Amino acid sequence: MVNNGKTKVVFLWHMHQPDYRDIVTGEYYFPWTYLHAIKDYVDMAAHIEAQPAAKAVVNFAPILLEQLDDYAQQVAAHLKDGSKIKDAVLASLVEPILPAPGTMAFTDLAKKYLRANQERMINRFPVYQELANIVGTFDEKPFISRYLNEQFLIDLGMWYHLSWMAEIPRRSDERIQKLQNKERNYTFDDRRELLQIIGELVASIGPRYHKLAESGQIELCMSPYAHPIVPLLIDLNSAKEAMPDVSLPNAAFYPDGRNRAKWHLNEGFKTFEQYFGKRPRGCWASEGSLSDETLRLLQEAKFDWAATGDSVLHNSLRASENHAVAQQIKADNQSLHRAYEFANVKINTFFRDDGLSDLIGFKYATWHSDDAVGDLINHMVNIANASKDPKNTVISVIMDGENAWEYFPENAYHFLHNLYERLTTHPQLELSTYSEVIDNQQPTPVTMPHLVAGSWVYGSFSTWIGDKDKNRGWDMLCDAKQQVDHALSKRSFSAAQLTQIEKQLALCEGSDWFWWFGDYNPAQSVSDFEYLFRRHLLNLYSLIEQPAPAYLHQVISVGGGDPATGGVMRQGHAN
């Protein structure tokens, strides 16, 4: 790609799910990894494959790559020799005997088959909606389930998985169309065929993204291994940079946090190279969480670029250390749509345009796709026109590649197709990747003495620390880390044991548990994630052969809120 004077547009799609496995037993507690795989990760690749001129940056959390591989192997083994599938929801698709009608197990499984977007995924299919309406009566009239039969649960499970299918294979795979058209009375062969389709789709994800990267259509980048908030691992007090009055955990610091952050980067490299054959040049540090010290770590790891939310830039421009540079930026009419360097660290840092990104995440789902794409492109053209140097302007749209699309009709099929189609032929805008921008434009970054630590959410760490439940989680994690350090210093563990201890500790350090703690999140999601956090900590104590504290058997957060999009997404700016 030559520098042709067009304004560059970079879409960064972030793919991430925490590890839902109990790594001691291998059992999955929740099915979200394989469900988002067959719906979102497949479609995001297929849209780019369908338009050879399209480009994007795709970020994978390494822990997600490992789970996808595990699911693909489990499905293949089951189809080959009947090996057990260690995910109860997926296994139920081909279980020879399902729970008996009228039992609690029957009701529980039926309700699990309704964990999908009501408007876009359930109501779209009349038979699924009909079955779901019957399940909806169970709470008020529990006796209803006694009059149903196993076929009811079989059909409901089939429709649950059919509703989670990616839109492009739904339109192109005759097997999926045949199963949808059948509507009812699915046989065991039908169920097995759907499992085979699921296995094929999950197994295709890594190779498809690898091929797209080899062709130059996408740039692959990574997050640290288990998706921790790196600045907080390094220094809990970094939260005060954007929130001076924040209440912090009782623990003064996370023990040996910098080395743990380095471990997540090194382990992430190993996993990334295993699946994609080379090291990434860019890092979307978990949740775009950056600080001066985090940037130094990324420089030590030889990354060329990082990215975060534009609120981090706005906070940094207000910092007293950056006053002189901020005044010059204002005088030169420079903006967030360019590369920056901070704290003498030679890493190009790019900033998410929160306004544009949040239009996709929170507004366009209810618009006609032509209007939505037109509106987004008009905003981009206005940015290009307003720039004094449009050929060195980089417009960054950064969002997760999984949670937004279920709010759009047909998994955003029309929106994404039109978006790539119009941008690949636009006279003023050009799709690109961050490494292409660095290599071909060779931009001169704006240099600033200090980056105010924060994330893409509100420019702070308030989503992961400061709330009483979140702080309690941090104290529990710090306690566990101290016990791990003590155990490792007092006795010898085998290499295999050490590997398992480190992996289990890494899962406990992930960001997702802290995201969900708090009263403002939905009760069901909070319950799921706080349970899994305690389960991971209990496993950690078991692995170091130490008694677990009694508090790990007590619920630490309940939720009860009703946030937009069920809490799975946040807007970049606080309302």
Protein Blocks (a to p, Z undefined) as FASTA:
>chain_A
ZZehiacdddddddddddfbdfknopafbfklmmmmmmmmmmmmmmmmmmmkbccddddd
fklmmmmmmmmmmmmmmmmnopacfbfklmmmmgfbacdehiaklmmmmmmmmmccfklm
mmmpmklmmmmmmmmmmmmmmmlmmmpcfklmmmmmmmmmmmmpcfklmmmmmklmmmmm
nopapafklmmmmmmmmmmmmmmmmmmmmmmmmnomaccddddfkopafklmmomklmmm
mmmmbccdfblbdehklmmmmmmmmmmmmmmmmmnopacfbdcdehhiacfklmmmmmmn
opabdcddfklmmmmmmpmklmmmmmmmmmnopafkbcddeehiacddddddfklmmmmm
mmmmmpcfklmmmmmmmmmmmmmmmpmblmlcccdddddfklmmmmpghhhlmmmmmmmm
mmmmcfkbccddfklmmmmnopacdddfbdcdddfehoiaklmgoiaklmmmmmmmmmmm
mmmmmmmmmpccdfklmmmmmmmmmmmmpmklmmmgcjkbcfklmmmmmmmmmmmmmmmm
mmnopacdfklmpcfbebjiacehhlmaccfbdZZ
